């Protein structure tokens, strides 16, 4: 069971990386939604 404690920092790094990528993806989706809305107006 000692190895589980050693894996916690690695899991934390992967979780933070995934969160950052998700945040970037959300920003990209929002910008694409805005772009699509502009095209629909024209």
Backbone as CSV, one residue per row, in Angstrom:
resi,resn,N_x,N_y,N_z,CA_x,CA_y,CA_z,C_x,C_y,C_z
1,UNK,0.799,-1.208,0.000,0.000,0.000,0.000,0.841,1.271,0.000
2,UNK,2.126,1.135,0.244,2.983,2.325,0.278,3.102,2.974,-1.095
3,UNK,3.040,2.162,-2.131,3.204,2.710,-3.478,2.041,3.611,-3.880
4,UNK,0.885,3.446,-3.252,-0.262,4.298,-3.574,0.053,5.748,-3.211
5,UNK,0.719,5.955,-2.088,1.116,7.290,-1.684,2.120,7.910,-2.629
6,UNK,2.936,7.076,-3.235,3.928,7.582,-4.190,3.296,7.978,-5.515
7,UNK,2.164,7.379,-5.835,1.490,7.686,-7.096,0.638,8.941,-7.008
8,UNK,0.339,9.393,-5.810,-0.532,10.562,-5.646,0.017,11.816,-6.334
9,UNK,1.304,12.167,-6.180,1.793,13.367,-6.872,1.713,13.251,-8.395
10,UNK,1.959,12.072,-8.920,1.885,11.856,-10.365,0.441,12.022,-10.836
11,UNK,-0.489,11.451,-10.073,-1.906,11.577,-10.423,-2.332,13.037,-10.362
12,UNK,-1.804,13.785,-9.402,-2.142,15.201,-9.284,-1.655,15.964,-10.508
13,UNK,-0.457,15.678,-10.967,0.094,16.355,-12.152,-0.760,16.046,-13.380
14,UNK,-1.142,14.778,-13.543,-1.991,14.419,-14.679,-3.351,15.109,-14.585
15,UNK,-3.906,15.199,-13.377,-5.198,15.854,-13.206,-5.108,17.341,-13.545
16,UNK,-4.050,18.001,-13.117,-3.883,19.420,-13.418,-3.699,19.637,-14.919
17,UNK,-2.963,18.754,-15.553,-2.764,18.845,-16.997,-4.094,18.682,-17.734
18,UNK,-4.872,17.714,-17.317,-6.171,17.489,-17.945,-7.086,18.688,-17.732
19,UNK,-7.045,19.278,-16.540,-7.874,20.445,-16.258,-7.485,21.618,-17.148
20,UNK,-6.191,21.827,-17.338,-5.725,22.923,-18.191,-6.143,22.698,-19.648
21,UNK,-6.030,21.466,-20.101,-6.428,21.159,-21.469,-7.932,21.342,-21.645
22,UNK,-8.709,20.969,-20.645,-10.154,21.145,-20.706,-10.517,22.622,-20.730
23,UNK,-9.810,23.405,-19.956,-10.054,24.844,-19.945,-9.752,25.448,-21.315
24,UNK,-8.650,25.048,-21.910,-8.291,25.551,-23.237,-9.329,25.116,-24.273
25,UNK,-9.807,23.895,-24.156,-10.819,23.392,-25.091,-12.117,24.170,-24.955
26,UNK,-12.505,24.495,-23.721,-13.719,25.277,-23.514,-13.590,26.660,-24.152
27,UNK,-12.431,27.281,-24.014,-12.215,28.593,-24.623,-12.315,28.502,-26.140
28,UNK,-11.755,27.454,-26.702,-11.805,27.258,-28.149,-13.249,27.066,-28.618
29,UNK,-14.023,26.279,-27.880,-15.417,26.045,-28.242,-16.203,27.348,-28.176
30,UNK,-15.958,28.150,-27.142,-16.663,29.424,-27.031,-16.311,30.352,-28.198
31,UNK,-15.044,30.379,-28.597,-14.664,31.235,-29.719,-15.287,30.734,-31.024
32,UNK,-15.374,29.426,-31.175,-16.010,28.886,-32.379,-17.507,29.175,-32.391
33,UNK,-18.144,29.102,-31.219,-19.568,29.450,-31.143,-19.787,30.898,-31.550
34,UNK,-18.931,31.781,-31.086,-19.050,33.206,-31.435,-18.855,33.409,-32.925
35,UNK,-17.898,32.684,-33.500,-17.636,32.806,-34.933,-18.829,32.308,-35.744
36,UNK,-19.428,31.203,-35.320,-20.603,30.661,-36.008,-21.774,31.634,-35.894
37,UNK,-21.933,32.238,-34.723,-23.013,33.205,-34.537,-22.823,34.405,-35.461
38,UNK,-21.604,34.853,-35.649,-21.335,35.967,-36.575,-21.691,35.579,-37.999
39,UNK,-21.384,34.345,-38.392,-21.678,33.916,-39.756,-23.180,33.791,-39.977
40,UNK,-23.919,33.401,-38.953,-25.381,33.251,-39.101,-26.050,34.602,-39.250
41,UNK,-25.475,35.632,-38.656,-26.059,36.973,-38.725,-25.960,37.528,-40.136
42,UNK,-24.878,37.231,-40.817,-24.660,37.777,-42.170,-25.591,37.215,-43.165
